[in-house]
Amino acid sequence: GIDLGTTYSAIAQLDDLGNPEVLASTDTNKKITASIVYLKDKNVIVGDKAIDALAATPKNVVTETKRQMENDVVFSPQKGDWIEKEEAKEGTYSPAQISSFILSKLKGYTSDVKKAVITVPALFAEKARVATLDAAKMAGIEVIELINEPTAAACYYASLPAVKKIVGKVLVFDLGGGTFDVTVCDIQAQKVEVITSRGDKWLGGKDFDKELVKLMEQKYKASTNKNLISNNNYSKQMEIAEQIKRALSAKESHSEVLEGEAGPKKIEILRSEFEQSIQTHIEKLKMLMEEALDGSGLKPENVSHTLLVGGSTRIPLVTET
């Protein structure tokens, strides 16, 4: 099973007892791999080593490929951005090609991957699903099925020994790095029936990071009267913002030394400030949850369990929502 994510990806297989186990990276021994690809000439690097190139050669680093899967675009290392397919020249890469590099990397964590189930967002367009299948084919993987991410989470939840006897309506709240899905399921023993799904393919942890970068810019400029963001350091600031976001999930404030036009400057960001900056996104999450409940004909008290899925659900304000 493969989770081809916007920010991180993972691969799992069944062990000898039939239990799923997530395979660790052969590079870092981590069980998640950054969905980041470094492209230069014919060299391709995937994962944490590609992150290291963000500061030095940001134009050669591709991020958030999953958000482009339904679009007629290609990535140009010369421009360091996605461009229209009609403008494509030699040395450009389609979203499916870049995703195939990530899948090939995951495939390399075990020697016997020939077939796989790949998860996709519930609201993934047909074109994006076809592009995912194309990426798998390029990576030499036969896709048994594309399964919606909330459905996959519910199936796993229903298969756990401790919850096999639990029945009822379950709300799957899936907030990842790039997409948000909320699905209402009816679980009877180990059978999962999807009642309704809502979501936003442009709402995820990366959008929170962008708001945090704005906050970092404001604080740096207020302190130095100089800009933090320049054309060649935005990707690096996004990486720092993600680290700050993670820190603020564990504590009320975090200090970080930021490097901008005025040189290094230490700033402090409060969790409350971060929460205020993402308030518009939080309201969108609430609205989509309400739409999902309305679409299923349920009220909050009719939901027996809520399943939080995706790294962005670790943010305290999201959990409280």
SVG drawing of the C-alpha trace seen along z (x, -y; Angstrom):
<svg xmlns="http://www.w3.org/2000/svg" viewBox="-31 -50 55 65">
<polyline fill="none" stroke="black" stroke-width="0.4" points="0.0,0.0 1.3,-3.4 0.4,-6.9 1.6,-9.3 1.3,-12.5 1.7,-16.2 4.5,-16.7 5.3,-13.1 4.8,-9.7 5.0,-6.2 4.9,-2.5 3.6,0.4 3.3,4.1 1.8,7.1 4.1,9.0 4.2,12.8 1.2,12.6 -0.9,10.4 -0.4,7.2 0.5,4.0 4.0,2.5 5.3,-0.7 8.7,-0.3 11.6,-2.6 13.6,-4.6 16.9,-3.0 18.5,-6.5 17.2,-7.8 15.5,-4.9 12.4,-7.1 9.0,-5.7 8.0,-8.7 9.7,-10.2 9.6,-13.8 7.7,-14.2 10.4,-16.5 12.4,-15.9 15.7,-17.4 16.2,-17.6 19.4,-18.6 20.5,-17.4 19.6,-13.7 20.2,-13.5 17.1,-12.8 17.2,-12.8 14.1,-12.1 13.4,-12.8 15.5,-14.4 18.5,-14.8 16.4,-16.9 15.4,-19.1 19.1,-19.9 19.2,-21.4 16.4,-23.9 18.7,-26.6 21.4,-26.2 19.5,-25.5 15.7,-26.1 14.9,-26.2 15.9,-22.5 13.7,-21.3 10.0,-20.3 7.5,-20.4 3.7,-19.8 3.6,-17.8 0.3,-16.2 -1.5,-19.5 -0.6,-19.6 -1.7,-16.1 -4.9,-17.2 -3.3,-20.2 -1.8,-20.5 1.6,-21.7 5.2,-20.6 8.0,-21.6 10.9,-23.5 14.1,-23.4 15.3,-26.3 12.5,-28.5 12.1,-26.7 8.3,-26.6 5.4,-24.9 4.6,-26.2 1.9,-25.4 2.3,-22.2 2.2,-24.2 5.3,-26.0 7.2,-22.8 10.7,-22.4 13.3,-19.6 14.2,-19.0 10.8,-19.6 8.8,-17.0 5.1,-16.3 3.5,-15.8 3.1,-12.1 6.9,-11.8 7.9,-13.5 5.4,-11.4 6.9,-8.3 10.3,-9.3 8.8,-9.3 7.1,-6.0 10.3,-4.5 12.1,-5.7 9.4,-4.0 9.5,-0.9 13.2,-0.6 12.6,-0.1 11.7,3.5 12.7,6.0 9.3,7.6 6.9,4.7 5.1,5.6 1.5,4.6 0.1,1.9 -3.0,0.1 -2.4,-3.7 -4.4,-6.2 -5.8,-9.4 -7.9,-12.3 -11.6,-11.6 -12.2,-14.6 -9.3,-13.8 -10.4,-14.6 -10.5,-11.8 -7.6,-13.4 -5.5,-13.3 -6.4,-9.7 -5.3,-8.8 -2.0,-10.7 -1.4,-8.7 -1.9,-5.5 0.5,-6.7 3.1,-7.5 2.8,-4.0 3.2,-2.5 6.4,-4.5 7.7,-3.3 7.0,0.3 4.1,0.8 0.8,2.4 -2.0,0.7 -4.6,3.0 -6.8,0.1 -6.9,-3.6 -8.6,-4.0 -9.8,-7.2 -7.7,-8.3 -10.5,-8.6 -11.9,-5.2 -8.5,-3.7 -8.2,-5.2 -11.7,-3.9 -10.9,-0.4 -7.7,-0.3 -9.7,-1.6 -12.3,1.0 -9.7,3.8 -8.1,3.1 -8.8,5.8 -9.9,3.3 -12.6,1.7 -13.9,4.7 -17.1,4.7 -17.7,1.0 -20.5,0.0 -22.0,-3.3 -21.3,-6.5 -17.7,-7.5 -16.4,-10.9 -13.0,-10.7 -11.2,-14.1 -8.3,-13.9 -6.0,-17.0 -2.7,-16.4 -0.1,-18.6 -2.0,-19.7 -5.5,-18.4 -8.5,-18.1 -11.2,-15.5 -14.0,-14.9 -15.9,-11.7 -18.8,-10.2 -18.8,-6.4 -21.1,-3.7 -19.0,-1.0 -20.6,2.4 -18.0,4.8 -15.3,4.7 -17.5,3.4 -17.2,-0.3 -19.8,-2.1 -19.0,-5.7 -22.1,-7.9 -20.7,-11.3 -17.5,-13.2 -16.6,-16.8 -13.2,-18.6 -10.8,-21.1 -7.8,-20.1 -6.1,-23.4 -6.4,-23.3 -3.7,-21.7 -0.6,-22.1 1.3,-23.9 -1.3,-26.6 -0.8,-27.0 3.0,-27.2 2.4,-30.1 0.4,-32.0 3.3,-31.5 5.8,-32.8 3.7,-36.0 3.9,-36.3 7.6,-35.7 8.0,-38.4 6.0,-40.9 8.0,-40.2 11.3,-40.4 10.5,-43.6 9.1,-45.2 12.4,-44.4 14.8,-45.3 12.9,-47.5 14.2,-45.1 12.6,-42.3 12.9,-38.6 11.6,-37.2 13.6,-37.3 13.2,-35.5 15.7,-32.8 14.9,-32.1 11.1,-31.6 11.4,-27.8 13.8,-27.9 11.5,-30.1 8.7,-27.6 10.9,-24.8 11.6,-26.9 7.9,-27.7 7.1,-24.0 9.6,-23.5 8.1,-26.4 4.6,-25.0 5.6,-21.7 7.3,-23.3 4.1,-25.4 2.1,-22.2 4.1,-21.2 4.6,-24.6 3.0,-28.0 5.9,-30.0 9.0,-29.4 12.0,-31.5 13.9,-31.2 16.8,-33.0 15.7,-34.2 18.1,-35.2 16.9,-38.1 18.2,-41.3 19.4,-42.7 21.2,-39.5 20.3,-37.0 17.6,-38.2 16.0,-36.2 12.2,-36.4 9.6,-34.9 6.2,-33.6 3.4,-32.7 1.0,-29.8 -1.9,-32.3 -0.4,-34.4 -0.1,-31.4 -3.6,-30.3 -5.0,-33.8 -3.1,-33.7 -4.8,-30.5 -8.3,-31.3 -9.7,-31.7 -8.6,-28.2 -10.0,-26.8 -13.4,-28.3 -13.3,-26.6 -12.6,-23.3 -15.7,-23.8 -17.8,-24.7 -16.8,-21.6 -17.5,-19.4 -21.0,-20.9 -21.6,-20.2 -20.5,-16.6 -22.9,-16.1 -25.7,-17.8 -25.1,-15.6 -25.3,-12.5 -28.4,-13.7 -26.6,-13.5 -26.1,-15.8 -22.8,-15.9 -24.4,-13.8 -25.2,-11.0 -21.4,-10.5 -20.1,-7.7 -16.4,-8.3 -14.2,-10.9 -11.0,-9.7 -8.2,-12.2 -5.9,-11.4 -3.0,-13.4 -0.1,-15.2 -1.9,-18.6 -4.4,-17.2 -1.5,-17.4 -2.1,-21.2 -3.9,-21.8 -6.4,-24.3 -7.3,-21.8 -7.9,-19.1 -10.1,-21.5 -12.1,-22.2"/>
</svg>
